Amino acid sequence: MKFTMITFRRMIYILITIIVLLSIAIVCISIDFNREKSNHDKKMQEMKDVIGMMANIGHEKAGMIKLSDDLNISLTTARKTLDNDILAMQYDLVETLSKNDLVG
């Protein structure tokens, strides 16, 4: 009976030691998990900030493209107007020259 009691006590000590070691392992894993979660959250926030900045830049570029398109339309309209005016002036010049018999 004495032998069985000593074996039982040893088994209890071994089980308590295993429980303590496993509890320490769980606490360490939990701390590491929280640290990794915090790092992940920081990285995600940085990525969100970068995406936000890129979206703002995209909107600015879209505005510039719109202005560029508007400028192209204005320049095209102005060029057509100038072309028509120059052509009309050439016709007037030729007409004036022909009225004065200066066309050679």
C-alpha positions in Angstrom: 0.0 0.0 0.0 2.9 2.3 0.8 4.4 1.7 -2.6 1.1 2.6 -4.3 0.7 5.8 -2.2 4.2 7.0 -3.2 3.5 6.2 -6.9 0.2 8.1 -6.6 1.9 11.1 -5.1 4.6 11.1 -7.8 1.9 10.9 -10.5 0.1 13.9 -8.9 3.4 15.9 -8.8 4.0 14.9 -12.4 0.5 15.9 -13.5 0.7 19.2 -11.6 4.1 19.9 -13.3 2.6 19.1 -16.7 -0.4 21.4 -16.0 1.8 24.2 -14.9 4.1 23.8 -17.9 1.1 23.7 -20.3 -0.4 26.8 -18.5 2.9 28.6 -19.0 2.9 27.6 -22.7 -0.7 28.8 -23.2 0.1 32.2 -21.6 3.2 32.5 -23.8 1.2 31.6 -26.9 -1.5 34.1 -25.9 1.0 36.9 -25.4 2.7 36.1 -28.8 -0.8 36.0 -30.5 -1.7 39.4 -29.0 1.6 40.9 -30.2 1.2 39.5 -33.7 -2.4 40.8 -33.8 -1.2 44.2 -32.8 1.5 44.1 -35.5 -1.0 43.0 -38.0 -3.4 45.8 -37.0 -0.6 48.4 -37.4 0.3 47.0 -40.9 -3.4 47.0 -41.9 -3.7 50.7 -40.8 -0.6 51.6 -42.8 -2.0 49.8 -45.8 -5.3 51.6 -45.4 -3.5 55.0 -45.2 -1.5 54.2 -48.3 -4.7 53.1 -50.2 -6.3 56.4 -49.1 -3.4 58.4 -50.3 -3.4 56.6 -53.6 -7.2 57.2 -54.0 -6.6 60.9 -53.3 -3.8 61.0 -55.9 -6.1 59.1 -58.3 -8.9 61.7 -57.8 -6.4 64.5 -58.4 -5.0 62.9 -61.5 -8.6 62.4 -62.8 -9.2 66.1 -62.2 -6.1 66.9 -64.1 -7.1 64.6 -67.0 -10.5 66.3 -67.0 -8.8 69.7 -67.2 -6.5 68.5 -69.9 -9.5 67.2 -71.9 -11.3 70.5 -71.5 -8.1 72.4 -72.5 -7.9 70.2 -75.6 -11.5 70.9 -76.5 -10.9 74.6 -76.0 -7.7 74.6 -78.1 -9.4 72.6 -80.9 -12.3 75.1 -81.0 -9.9 78.1 -81.0 -7.8 76.5 -83.7 -10.8 75.9 -85.9 -12.0 79.5 -85.4 -8.5 80.8 -86.3 -8.3 78.5 -89.3 -11.7 79.8 -90.5 -10.7 83.5 -89.8 -7.4 83.0 -91.7 -9.1 81.4 -94.6 -11.7 84.2 -94.8 -8.8 86.8 -94.7 -7.1 84.9 -97.5 -10.3 85.0 -99.6 -10.7 88.7 -98.8 -7.0 89.3 -99.8 -7.4 87.4 -103.1 -10.7 89.2 -103.8 -9.1 92.6 -103.1 -6.2 91.8 -105.3 -8.4 90.7 -108.1 -10.6 93.8 -107.9 -7.5 96.0 -108.2 -6.0 93.8 -111.0 -3.0 92.9 -108.9 -3.4 89.1 -109.3 -0.6 88.0 -111.5 
